[in-house]
Amino acid sequence: MKRLAFVLLFTALGAARAQEVQTNYNGQKGQGSVIEGDTIPWVFLDEILIVDKPTFTDVEARKRYLLLRRRVMKVYPYAKAAGERLDSLNMNLAQEKSARKRSKYTKRYQEFLEQRFEAELRKLTRSEGQILCKLVYRETDQTVFQLVRKYRNWITAVGWSVTGSWFDINIRKEYDPVGNQEDVLIEKILRRSFAMGDLSERIPMDSKGNLQARK
């Protein structure tokens, strides 16, 4: 504790004596600090995300991980599109007072759910479809059932739910990257894919078009 207190005191004294100045280092202009007569150039570095590299106990574990990763990579773009379309809808509805135009914007989202989302959902395997439903919740904070019920109608949502159950897909499923082991792994796959540039992450936006921190 004494050593820590000494380091903190030394740092505070150094900061108090430091003077921020403009620097020219190797022909590059930037910021710097003068500490006891010495000019120390410094720069702000971009924020980076450190993601653990996956480790496996056996060959089968590695195969399961690679299969899950392939499924996540395949369906995430659909979930991202659902979130982006919903952001756009909410912004348009917040800015539009005309009931006719608001209805028009909502109709477009209904068509997206029916013509693209539902059509793609039917093409997926059971595992892919279930992962997509969970990722939709990740991107919209609503289950697929809630989205359909809100932007189509309750009867259609029930119909989707029944159809999904035939293929063992629960469209009421939420995403739990803390308590559900598969979701924990899915989140790690996503984070690593974003960091490596293999996937483009959707940045949530509020109804005014401002970026929001992901929950």
trRosetta pair geometry for C-beta under 8 A, 3 or more apart (Angstrom, degrees):
i j d omega theta_ij theta_ji phi_ij phi_ji
1 4 5.6 -53 -147 36 33 112
1 5 6.3 34 154 -20 66 105
2 5 5.7 -54 -149 36 31 111
2 6 6.4 33 151 -22 64 105
3 6 5.6 -53 -151 33 33 113
3 7 6.5 33 152 -19 65 103
4 7 5.8 -53 -150 35 33 110
4 8 6.4 30 154 -16 66 106
5 8 5.8 -55 -147 39 31 110
5 9 6.2 32 154 -20 65 107
6 9 5.7 -56 -146 37 30 110
6 10 6.2 31 155 -20 65 107
7 10 5.7 -54 -146 36 30 111
7 11 6.3 31 155 -19 64 106
8 11 5.7 -54 -148 36 31 112
8 12 6.3 31 154 -19 64 107
9 12 5.7 -55 -148 37 31 111
9 13 6.4 30 155 -18 65 106
10 13 5.9 -56 -148 37 30 110
10 14 6.3 30 153 -20 64 107
11 14 5.7 -55 -148 36 30 111
11 15 6.3 29 155 -18 65 106
12 15 5.8 -54 -147 36 30 110
12 16 6.3 32 153 -22 64 106
13 16 5.6 -54 -148 34 32 113
13 17 6.4 21 156 -11 65 108
14 17 6.0 -63 -149 42 30 103
14 18 6.2 41 151 -39 66 105
14 35 5.8 12 -165 -142 90 130
15 18 5.4 -46 -145 18 33 119
17 35 6.0 85 102 -139 104 69
17 36 6.4 28 139 -51 142 71
18 33 4.2 -7 -168 -177 115 123
18 34 6.6 145 -155 66 56 47
18 35 5.0 -22 -96 -81 82 88
19 33 6.5 141 64 -159 37 66
19 34 4.5 -16 55 49 96 103
20 31 6.5 -21 -165 -168 97 104
20 32 7.4 146 -154 83 53 39
20 33 5.7 -35 -94 -98 52 74
21 31 7.6 139 78 -161 40 57
21 32 5.4 -32 69 74 85 89
21 33 7.0 139 19 -109 82 22
21 34 5.7 51 -7 -26 129 104
21 39 6.5 -67 63 -131 135 110
22 29 6.7 -11 -178 -165 100 96
22 30 7.6 155 -160 86 60 27
22 31 6.9 -55 -112 -106 44 47
22 32 7.3 50 158 26 9 92
23 29 7.1 153 84 -155 53 48
23 30 5.3 -25 64 71 99 75
23 31 6.5 44 14 138 101 9
23 32 3.6 73 -42 -13 131 129
23 39 6.2 154 -106 162 111 123
23 41 4.5 -155 109 -99 166 98
24 27 7.1 3 178 -117 89 15
24 28 7.2 159 -156 73 51 35
24 29 5.5 -20 -100 -96 74 65
24 30 7.9 149 -87 24 31 68
25 28 5.6 -31 71 61 72 89
25 30 6.6 -38 23 34 106 115
25 32 7.7 123 -36 -66 120 132
25 41 4.6 -52 -32 -44 148 164
30 41 5.7 72 83 -160 122 109
30 42 7.6 -160 139 69 122 36
30 43 5.9 -51 -161 -84 144 91
31 41 7.3 125 88 -153 43 66
31 42 6.1 -44 95 66 91 77
31 43 7.3 138 46 -91 90 48
32 39 5.2 44 141 178 141 90
32 40 5.7 168 -165 83 93 41
32 41 4.2 -53 -92 -98 110 49
32 42 6.1 133 -111 11 50 73
33 39 7.5 164 84 -151 32 53
33 40 5.2 -17 62 59 82 97
33 42 6.7 13 0 3 97 122
34 37 7.0 2 -178 -117 97 8
34 38 6.9 160 -153 78 58 35
34 39 5.3 -27 -95 -94 76 67
34 40 7.6 166 -91 15 25 74
35 38 5.7 -27 67 62 74 89
35 40 6.0 3 14 -2 110 122
45 48 7.7 -35 138 -16 110 103
48 195 7.8 73 -172 -143 75 107
49 191 6.6 -128 150 -178 140 99
49 194 7.4 16 56 96 153 106
49 195 4.9 -122 75 -94 110 117
51 188 6.8 139 -165 -161 111 76
51 191 5.1 165 -103 120 132 107
51 192 4.5 -168 127 -87 155 76
51 195 5.4 -168 -1 14 128 156
52 188 7.3 -41 58 -149 93 122
54 65 5.9 152 159 -168 155 154
54 188 7.1 115 -77 134 100 132
54 192 7.9 -58 -27 -50 98 166
56 59 7.7 85 134 -90 135 17
56 61 4.2 168 -158 96 97 111
56 62 4.1 5 -123 -64 176 83
56 65 6.5 -120 -87 1 117 140
57 61 5.1 81 43 -2 78 157
58 61 5.2 103 54 5 68 102
58 62 7.4 -128 102 -3 40 89
59 62 5.7 -57 -155 36 36 113
59 63 6.4 37 150 -21 68 104
60 63 5.5 -52 -148 34 35 113
60 64 6.4 35 153 -19 66 103
61 64 5.8 -52 -148 35 32 111
61 65 6.4 33 152 -19 63 106
62 65 5.7 -55 -149 36 31 113
62 66 6.3 28 155 -17 66 107
63 66 5.9 -56 -146 38 30 108
63 67 6.3 30 155 -19 65 108
64 67 5.8 -56 -147 37 30 111
64 68 6.3 29 154 -18 64 107
65 68 5.8 -57 -148 38 30 109
65 69 6.2 31 153 -21 65 107
65 185 7.2 -121 -121 -172 84 130
66 69 5.5 -50 -144 35 32 114
66 70 6.4 36 154 -22 63 102
67 70 5.8 -51 -150 32 31 112
67 71 6.6 29 152 -16 63 105
68 71 5.8 -57 -152 37 33 111
68 72 6.3 32 153 -19 67 107
68 131 8.0 160 -155 -96 75 145
68 182 7.4 -149 -133 -155 139 90
68 185 6.3 17 129 123 157 125
68 186 7.0 -112 167 -84 115 74
68 189 6.8 -146 120 -54 99 156
69 72 5.7 -54 -145 37 32 111
69 73 6.2 32 156 -19 66 108
69 189 5.1 -163 -110 -139 79 131
69 193 8.0 158 -157 -62 96 119
70 73 5.8 -54 -145 37 28 111
70 74 6.4 30 154 -23 62 109
71 74 5.7 -57 -150 33 30 112
71 75 6.4 -1 165 2 67 112
71 125 7.9 -83 -118 57 114 114
71 127 5.9 -70 -124 124 156 105
71 128 5.0 -141 -150 -96 101 75
71 131 5.4 111 140 21 115 162
72 75 6.6 -73 -141 46 25 90
72 76 5.8 36 168 -40 67 109
72 131 6.2 -114 -88 173 63 142
72 135 7.6 139 -142 -69 77 139
72 186 5.6 170 -99 -142 133 86
72 189 5.0 96 68 111 164 141
72 190 6.6 -118 171 -64 133 79
72 193 7.6 -165 117 -20 117 152
73 76 6.5 -39 -131 14 21 113
73 189 7.9 -104 -47 159 79 119
73 193 6.7 -176 -95 -118 90 151
73 198 6.9 -54 -121 145 116 117
73 199 6.7 -141 -127 -67 73 116
74 77 8.0 -78 164 21 28 98
74 128 6.2 -42 89 -136 129 121
75 78 5.5 -53 -167 34 61 114
75 79 6.4 56 142 -17 82 103
75 124 6.8 47 -92 -118 117 143
75 128 5.4 163 -53 -172 129 85
75 129 8.0 -177 -111 -86 146 24
75 131 5.4 131 55 98 151 104
75 132 4.0 -114 -174 -80 134 90
75 135 6.3 145 118 32 105 146
76 79 5.6 -59 -150 40 41 110
76 80 6.0 44 153 -23 73 106
76 135 5.8 -121 -110 -170 62 158
76 190 6.8 150 -109 -111 144 102
76 193 7.9 154 21 94 168 155
76 199 5.8 1 96 -144 149 143
77 80 5.4 -53 -143 37 33 115
77 81 6.3 37 156 -23 65 103
77 199 7.8 -139 -62 -141 78 99
78 81 5.7 -51 -149 33 31 112
78 82 6.6 34 151 -21 62 102
78 117 6.8 125 -175 -122 107 74
78 120 5.7 -162 -115 114 140 153
78 132 5.8 -8 81 -142 129 117
78 135 7.9 95 76 89 83 125
78 136 7.9 -44 117 -74 89 94
79 82 5.6 -51 -151 32 34 114
79 83 6.6 32 151 -16 64 105
79 132 6.0 -166 -56 -156 101 65
79 135 3.6 -88 -71 120 168 105
79 136 4.8 -130 -127 -72 92 53
79 138 6.7 35 165 58 141 100
79 139 4.8 150 156 0 92 139
80 83 5.8 -57 -153 38 32 111
80 84 6.2 30 153 -18 67 108
80 139 6.0 -155 -96 -115 38 152
80 200 7.5 97 -160 87 164 82
80 201 7.8 -154 -113 -156 125 30
80 202 4.4 174 -144 -40 89 122
81 84 5.7 -55 -143 39 32 110
81 85 6.1 32 158 -18 66 107
81 116 7.6 -83 125 128 143 141
82 85 6.0 -55 -146 38 27 109
82 86 6.3 26 154 -19 62 109
82 112 7.8 157 -111 136 63 122
82 117 6.3 73 -87 -102 109 131
82 136 5.3 -13 80 -129 157 94
82 139 6.2 111 77 92 94 133
82 140 6.1 -64 125 -45 104 129
82 147 7.4 -12 -176 -142 123 166
83 86 5.7 -58 -147 37 30 111
83 87 6.4 35 153 -22 65 103
83 136 7.7 -174 -49 -146 85 54
83 139 3.3 -103 -56 159 133 111
83 140 5.2 -146 -98 -64 77 76
83 202 5.0 106 88 137 135 163
83 204 7.2 -80 177 -99 123 74
84 87 5.6 -48 -148 32 33 114
84 88 6.5 33 153 -17 64 105
84 202 5.9 -127 -58 -130 91 126
85 88 5.7 -54 -150 38 32 113
85 89 6.3 36 151 -22 65 105
85 109 5.9 143 150 -119 111 88
85 112 5.3 -166 -166 144 162 171
86 89 5.5 -49 -146 34 34 114
86 90 6.3 33 156 -18 65 105
86 109 7.1 83 -93 -136 57 133
86 140 5.4 71 31 -121 167 110
86 147 7.7 -83 -89 -128 131 116
87 90 6.0 -58 -149 37 28 108
87 91 6.4 26 154 -18 64 107
87 204 7.1 -173 -90 -154 125 53
87 205 4.7 77 -158 55 129 102
88 91 5.9 -56 -148 36 30 110
88 92 6.4 27 155 -17 65 108
89 92 5.9 -60 -150 38 29 109
89 93 6.2 25 156 -17 66 110
89 105 5.7 143 -139 156 74 105
89 106 6.9 86 -157 -95 119 51
89 108 7.5 -170 -96 76 100 101
89 109 4.8 13 -85 -60 145 138
90 93 5.8 -55 -142 39 30 110
90 94 6.2 31 157 -22 64 108
90 206 7.7 -101 121 173 132 40
90 207 4.6 -102 147 -102 100 84
91 94 5.8 -57 -147 35 28 111
91 95 6.4 11 159 -7 63 113
91 205 7.2 -8 -59 119 121 121
91 207 5.6 170 -91 -162 48 50
91 208 7.2 149 -123 -85 87 7
91 209 5.5 65 -123 -62 133 82
92 95 6.2 -70 -147 44 28 100
92 96 5.7 8 164 -9 68 123
92 102 7.8 161 128 -116 91 58
92 105 4.4 -174 112 -130 138 152
93 96 6.1 -64 -127 44 25 101
93 102 5.6 75 -125 -138 78 96
93 105 6.0 -158 -63 91 78 145
93 106 7.4 62 -83 -59 119 90
93 207 7.4 -71 70 -144 86 116
94 207 3.8 116 -45 165 153 118
94 208 6.7 -98 120 -69 153 56
96 101 4.9 -120 -173 102 138 120
96 102 5.3 175 103 -71 119 79
96 105 6.8 154 32 -14 155 142
97 102 8.0 -61 157 -42 8 117
98 101 4.1 63 83 16 115 107
98 102 6.5 178 89 -13 57 84
99 102 5.6 -54 -144 37 31 113
99 103 6.3 34 155 -21 64 106
100 103 5.8 -57 -154 35 28 112
100 104 6.5 31 147 -23 62 105
101 104 5.2 -49 -149 31 38 117
101 105 6.5 40 153 -20 67 99
102 105 5.9 -50 -151 33 33 110
102 106 6.5 31 151 -15 64 107
103 106 5.7 -56 -148 39 33 111
103 107 6.2 40 151 -26 65 106
104 107 5.5 -52 -149 31 30 116
104 108 6.8 36 152 -23 62 99
105 108 5.8 -50 -157 27 34 113
105 109 7.1 28 149 -13 63 101
106 109 5.8 -56 -156 36 38 108
106 110 6.4 43 146 -22 68 104
106 151 6.3 -157 -166 -145 89 88
107 110 5.3 -51 -150 34 36 117
107 111 6.4 38 151 -20 66 102
108 111 5.7 -52 -151 35 33 112
108 112 6.5 38 149 -22 64 102
109 112 5.3 -46 -149 31 38 116
109 113 6.5 40 152 -19 65 101
109 151 5.3 -75 112 -167 116 144
110 113 5.8 -54 -152 35 32 111
110 114 6.3 19 154 -10 65 111
110 151 5.5 -160 -79 150 74 94
110 152 5.6 126 -134 -90 98 71
111 114 5.8 -62 -142 45 31 105
111 115 5.3 4 172 1 73 119
112 115 6.7 -59 -118 48 19 91
112 116 5.5 -30 -164 34 59 115
112 117 6.3 56 141 -15 70 106
113 116 7.7 -33 -78 54 6 76
113 117 4.8 -39 -142 43 42 131
113 118 6.3 56 152 -27 62 98
113 147 6.8 -178 -110 135 134 110
113 148 6.3 160 177 -101 144 76
113 151 6.3 140 -18 96 149 123
113 152 6.4 -119 91 -50 147 114
114 117 7.4 30 -6 48 14 88
114 118 5.4 -15 -143 17 34 130
114 119 7.9 55 147 -27 43 90
114 152 7.4 118 -58 -98 102 126
115 118 7.5 57 -2 42 11 95
115 119 6.3 -10 169 -13 34 127
116 119 6.0 -68 -144 39 17 110
116 120 6.2 9 164 -14 61 112
117 120 6.1 -61 -148 37 25 105
117 121 6.2 28 155 -24 63 108
118 121 5.5 -52 -145 32 32 116
118 122 6.7 35 156 -23 63 102
118 160 7.2 -105 -116 -111 109 113
119 122 6.1 -56 -159 28 30 111
119 123 7.2 25 148 -18 61 106
120 123 5.7 -58 -157 32 40 112
120 124 6.9 44 150 -32 69 103
121 124 6.0 -52 -156 19 35 115
121 129 5.8 81 -163 -129 78 102
121 132 6.7 -158 -110 95 83 150
121 164 8.0 -47 161 -94 128 98
121 169 8.0 161 -179 136 106 165
124 128 3.8 -132 -172 97 110 116
124 129 4.3 149 95 -61 123 79
124 132 6.4 -129 -68 -9 177 140
125 128 4.6 90 50 12 78 105
125 129 6.7 -145 88 -8 37 90
126 129 5.8 -59 -147 37 26 111
126 130 6.4 22 158 -17 63 107
126 167 5.3 -161 -97 159 88 89
126 168 5.1 18 -148 71 133 102
126 169 5.9 -150 -147 -60 69 91
127 130 6.0 -56 -148 36 29 108
127 131 6.4 27 155 -16 64 107
128 131 5.8 -57 -149 38 30 110
128 132 6.3 34 152 -23 65 106
129 132 5.6 -52 -148 33 31 114
129 133 6.6 34 154 -21 64 102
129 164 7.2 -171 150 -139 133 95
129 167 6.6 40 51 114 160 131
129 169 4.4 -46 116 -110 124 144
130 133 5.7 -49 -150 31 35 112
130 134 6.7 31 153 -15 65 104
130 168 7.8 -39 -57 120 124 77
130 169 5.2 -146 -69 -129 76 79
130 170 6.8 43 -123 36 98 74
130 173 6.5 28 -159 36 83 164
131 134 5.8 -57 -152 38 34 109
131 135 6.2 29 153 -16 68 109
131 186 6.8 -179 -144 -116 104 139
132 135 5.8 -59 -144 41 31 107
132 136 6.4 40 153 -27 65 100
133 136 5.7 -47 -151 26 31 115
133 137 7.1 32 150 -16 60 100
133 143 7.0 19 178 -162 95 80
133 144 4.9 -73 -133 -13 89 128
133 164 7.9 74 -72 -147 145 146
133 169 6.6 146 -22 179 141 100
133 170 6.9 179 107 87 162 57
133 171 5.3 -135 -126 -123 134 52
133 173 5.1 79 117 55 123 108
134 137 5.7 -51 -160 32 38 113
134 138 6.7 43 142 -22 66 102
134 173 5.5 -52 -75 119 81 113
134 174 7.1 59 -129 138 75 22
134 175 4.3 115 -179 -88 84 88
134 183 6.5 -130 174 -102 143 105
134 186 7.3 67 106 92 134 172
135 138 5.0 -43 -149 31 44 120
135 139 6.3 32 155 -12 70 105
135 175 6.7 93 -80 -86 29 140
135 186 7.6 -128 -75 166 96 136
136 139 6.0 -63 -147 44 30 102
136 140 5.8 -15 168 18 69 118
136 142 7.6 -57 139 83 93 68
136 143 7.3 75 96 -159 109 33
136 144 5.3 66 81 -68 155 84
136 147 7.1 -84 161 -11 128 147
137 140 6.7 -77 -125 56 22 82
137 141 6.9 47 -173 -122 60 14
137 142 6.6 -136 -119 80 63 24
137 143 5.4 0 -85 -92 108 53
137 144 7.8 -75 -50 -26 82 66
137 173 7.2 -120 -20 107 142 63
137 174 5.0 174 -170 -143 163 54
137 175 4.3 174 85 -5 114 99
138 175 4.5 -30 -58 58 86 171
138 177 7.8 67 -107 -34 116 118
139 202 5.8 47 -136 62 110 145
139 204 7.9 178 -161 -83 57 92
140 147 6.5 25 125 -78 159 123
141 215 7.2 67 -90 24 117 140
142 146 4.2 -125 -173 90 99 126
142 147 5.1 123 115 -57 125 82
142 150 7.4 -51 -166 8 154 141
143 146 4.7 99 52 5 76 101
143 147 7.1 -139 94 -5 42 86
143 171 6.5 118 158 148 103 62
143 172 5.1 38 162 -146 160 39
143 173 6.6 141 -134 57 115 35
143 174 6.1 -76 -77 -77 103 66
144 147 5.7 -54 -149 35 34 113
144 148 6.3 28 157 -15 67 107
144 160 7.0 -126 135 139 109 140
144 171 4.0 -84 77 -169 119 97
144 172 7.7 -98 53 -65 79 30
145 148 6.1 -60 -148 39 28 105
145 149 6.1 26 156 -18 65 112
145 157 5.2 87 -162 -173 68 109
145 160 7.0 -174 -103 86 65 118
145 161 5.8 40 -106 -74 113 110
145 171 4.8 126 -50 114 84 96
145 172 4.6 -5 3 -83 144 72
146 149 5.7 -56 -142 40 28 111
146 150 6.1 22 161 -16 65 112
146 157 7.8 67 -69 -137 13 141
146 172 8.0 96 -27 -125 82 68
147 150 6.0 -64 -146 39 24 105
147 151 6.0 -20 173 19 65 113
148 151 6.8 -74 -129 55 22 81
148 152 4.9 -21 -173 26 67 121
148 156 5.6 -130 168 110 109 100
148 157 4.1 151 99 -95 107 81
148 160 5.4 28 100 13 180 152
148 171 7.6 11 7 149 132 141
149 152 7.1 -39 -84 56 12 81
149 153 7.1 -16 -147 150 45 18
149 154 5.1 36 -140 -100 93 57
149 156 7.7 -178 -89 70 44 83
149 157 3.8 -5 -66 -46 79 160
152 156 4.2 -70 128 69 133 148
152 157 6.6 159 67 -47 111 79
153 156 5.1 94 57 10 76 102
153 157 7.1 -138 98 -7 39 90
154 157 5.5 -55 -150 35 34 115
154 158 6.4 34 153 -19 67 103
155 158 5.8 -54 -152 35 31 110
155 159 6.4 35 149 -21 64 105
156 159 5.4 -53 -150 35 35 116
156 160 6.4 38 152 -20 67 101
157 160 5.7 -50 -150 34 32 111
157 161 6.4 34 150 -21 63 106
158 161 5.4 -54 -149 35 34 115
158 162 6.4 34 153 -19 67 103
159 162 5.8 -52 -147 35 31 109
159 163 6.3 28 155 -15 65 107
160 163 5.8 -58 -147 40 30 110
160 164 6.1 32 155 -21 66 108
160 171 5.7 -25 130 27 106 170
161 164 5.7 -54 -146 36 28 112
161 165 6.5 32 153 -24 62 104
161 171 5.5 -123 -98 46 66 114
161 172 6.8 31 -119 -32 116 99
162 165 5.7 -53 -152 29 31 113
162 166 7.1 40 149 -26 61 96
163 166 5.8 -46 -163 19 37 115
163 167 7.5 9 150 5 63 102
164 167 6.2 -73 -160 49 39 94
164 169 3.9 -95 -170 84 93 95
164 170 6.6 143 132 -87 126 14
164 171 4.7 168 -17 -26 170 104
165 168 7.1 34 -164 -88 39 27
165 169 7.2 -111 -67 56 26 56
165 170 7.4 51 -89 -89 72 59
170 173 4.4 97 97 -43 103 104
175 180 8.0 -121 -170 42 42 137
175 183 5.7 152 -168 -138 69 131
176 179 4.7 -42 157 52 127 91
176 180 4.1 101 78 -1 105 108
176 183 5.0 123 72 59 56 162
177 180 7.3 -44 -82 53 20 88
177 183 4.7 -120 -87 142 48 100
177 184 5.7 118 -168 -93 59 45
177 186 7.1 -112 -104 70 94 91
177 187 3.8 67 -139 -44 130 146
178 183 7.9 -27 16 100 36 118
178 184 7.1 89 -104 -85 12 94
179 183 7.8 21 65 58 55 127
180 183 3.9 60 82 17 110 114
180 184 6.6 -174 88 -18 54 81
181 184 5.5 -46 -148 27 33 117
181 185 6.7 29 155 -14 63 103
182 185 5.8 -58 -156 38 34 109
182 186 6.3 38 147 -23 68 105
183 186 5.2 -47 -142 35 37 116
183 187 6.3 41 156 -22 66 101
184 187 6.0 -55 -154 33 27 110
184 188 6.7 26 149 -17 61 106
185 188 5.6 -53 -150 36 35 113
185 189 6.4 39 150 -21 66 103
186 189 5.6 -53 -151 34 33 113
186 190 6.4 33 152 -19 66 104
187 190 5.6 -51 -148 36 33 112
187 191 6.2 32 155 -18 66 106
188 191 5.8 -53 -143 38 30 110
188 192 6.2 28 158 -16 64 109
189 192 6.0 -60 -148 40 26 108
189 193 6.1 26 155 -20 64 111
190 193 5.7 -60 -146 38 29 110
190 194 6.2 29 156 -20 66 105
190 199 6.9 -68 -146 67 65 150
190 201 7.6 94 170 -99 100 101
191 194 5.8 -52 -147 34 29 111
191 195 6.3 27 155 -17 63 109
192 195 5.7 -56 -146 39 31 111
192 196 6.1 19 158 -10 66 113
193 196 6.0 -61 -139 46 27 103
193 198 4.2 -85 -155 69 81 109
193 199 4.1 38 137 13 118 110
194 197 7.8 36 177 -68 27 26
194 198 7.9 -71 -49 50 21 73
194 199 5.8 -51 -74 76 58 92
194 200 7.6 86 -123 -136 75 16
194 201 4.5 23 -119 -43 126 117
203 211 5.4 -23 150 -138 121 107
203 212 7.8 152 162 49 75 59
203 214 7.9 -107 -140 -51 53 100
204 211 7.2 103 81 -163 56 58
204 212 4.3 -54 102 64 104 107
204 213 7.8 -21 56 79 116 14
204 214 5.8 134 3 -89 120 70
205 209 5.7 -11 179 -146 128 33
205 210 6.4 148 -156 71 76 32
205 211 5.9 -48 -100 -98 73 42
205 212 6.2 165 -109 1 18 94
206 209 7.3 -50 69 18 66 17
206 210 5.0 -4 37 56 107 89
206 212 5.5 107 -42 -54 87 119
